[in-house]
């Protein structure tokens, strides 16, 4: 079977219901829509995690966030770049987020890895000046990169590469590797707050103007809400969403230029393209903005978990797949498209036809309290939040005596406004006893094993051994 190039484009914070190919009222992503019209569009995709660190373990390994250990690292499992590298691919990564750092294993398997900690120098300098010195930022970048990122965004400074820079790196990698098989993973952060304001694009998407002063005011409000728990100004919500939608259009513009390049180089028919997101974004539907929940208690609602997925495969025509699938399915689907399979993954090939799709169990997992999700290792005592999808039903379970489980019929209540836990107690009990509690037992075993390994085995590897 012929091997294809693979380009995996991930877009931070992108909700499926804010793309026109999923029925959104605004034309936010015409290039993605055109690709979806020619390729495979998955209508109901369930993210395995509601925030970056949890979801990306799944996107790059095909395993749920807590399978075989915590999501704080992917060093203990095989990843897609490692698999493709072993198959002879040249591998390139533009993670563009300090959470996806080498210390967590995200550089493993890549021939070229653009370190996100080293790429945000201009934002660092501006924030360092405000804080009183560059030494502070250098120290934070070295020891606590996530905290450095937080400080930058507190001042409404965007610590990420713009999509234009991401695109230029993709073009460079394609040019370097066009005569061999390659895998490129590129992550776009433009839809993540603070939002870069692009006046002309804002006018194109929304048919009206917004002042730069008001855009800065909105970003400051969001920074104060996210980092200092200040009040979210609901009178600015519509403009927040407009800025978010404008950033989606900007990313789509970059994707359009990439597709033009692939066609010009006659590589489109030799390349599998996967476009997806790590998680969505809340706009106060359940009382929160962003993806950290309320007071850092994780939310597992559809505005965070329903993500887009478009796959272009040269040998597969236009398809619409309506049954629920998981972000855990991305790795096995990419491998299957190239004629390979791996045992022991939580995901499966999404394109292959299978029976009993309506009764397949899908999971999304997170730390119950996600405040330290990007900094510390996950201990065996970690409290977990789990969402279970099976057919039209969705259960949300919190490992806390103070929080009531939630049960929703998504076909009748897609916005999750009516908790049916009281009227469907037997169904909820069945899901909790036979799926959730059994999963929690497995998770605890994996976390204990991982903790022992990190405590006793990994330090031994760092001790120099005498020879001779």
C-alpha positions, 0 to 999 in steps of 0.5 A: 500500500502506498504511503502518504505524507501526513499534515496534522493541523490542530487549532487551539480552542476551536469549537465545531459549532463556530465553523460554517461547515458545521452550520454556523451562521457566519462564514468563519472558515471557507477554506476548511469548508471547501476541504470538508466538501471534498473530503471526510467531515465528522459531524460528532467528534468528542474530545478526550479532554477539555483542556490542552494538556489532557487532550493532546496526550490523546491526539498524539497517542490514541490513548485517553488522558489517564490511560497508562498514567497521567497526562502530564507526560507522554514519555511513557507511551508510544506516540504518532511521531515515533511510529511514523519515524520508525516507518521512515517518515521525516517528522516536524513539529510546531507545538506553539504552546509551552504546555507541549514542551520537551520535558513532557515528551512532546519533542520525542520522535521529531527530527525537527521540533520548534521549542515553544518556550524559546519562540516567544521572545518578543512577548517576553521582552515586553512583559519583562520590562513591565515586571522590572527585568528580563532575569525574571522571565528567563528564570520562569522559562527555565523552571516554570514555563507555564507560569511565564506564559500566564504572566504574559497573558495577564498583561494581555500580551500574546505569548504565541507565534502568529499563524503567519509564522506557523505557516512559514515554518510549515512551508519551510518543512515541506520544501525541505522534505518534499522529495521524501515522506514527511509528517508535519504537526502544526498547532495554531494558537490564534483563536486563544485569548488574548485575541490579536485584533485584525481590523480588516478581517473583523470587518469582512467577517462581521460587516462592521468596525471595531476600534483597536481601543475597544479590542484592547479593553476586551482583552484586558477584561478577559485577562482580569477574569481568567487570572484574577477572578474578576467579573466577566462583563456580559455586555462585552460577550458579543464582541468577545465572540466576534474577536474569536470568530475573526481569529478563526477566519485568520487561521482559515486564511493560513490553511487556504494558503497551505492548500494552494502551496500543496496544489502548486507543488502537486503534493495534495494528492500525495498527502493526508491532511487532518484538521482538528482541535484540542478542545472548544471554548466556553462563552458563559453557557454554563457560567464560565469563559475559556476552558478552565471551568468555574474556579478551576473545577473542570467542565465537561460540557459540549462547548468544550468537548465537541470539536471539528474534524476534517480529513482529506485523503487522496483515495477517499471521496466526499463523506459525512460521518454522523455517528459519534467518534473520539479524538482518540481515533485520530492516531489509528485512523492516520495509521490505517490510511497508510496501511498500518495498525497498532494494538492496545489503543483506546481509539479505532479507525474512524473511516472503516465500517463497523457494527454497533456504533450507536452503543460505542462508549466514548470517554473524556477525562480531566483533573477535577481541579485543573489549576495546576494542570500544566505545572505539576506531576499527577499523583495517585490521589488526583481527583478525576472528572469523567464524561461518558458518551454512549449513543444519545446519552452523556453522563458527567461524573465528578469524583467529589461528594459535593458535586452531583452527577449530570445526565443529558439526552444530547439528541433532545438537549444538545445545550445540556440545560436539563439534568435528567439524573433524578428521572433516569436514576437506573441508567445513571447508576448503570453508567457509574457502576459499570463504566465510571467506577471501573475506569477509576480503579484502572486509573488509580492503578496506572497512576500508582505505577507511574508514580513509582516509576517516576520516583524510583526508576527515572532518577537512576537513569540520570545517575552517571555510571562508572565504567571499567 
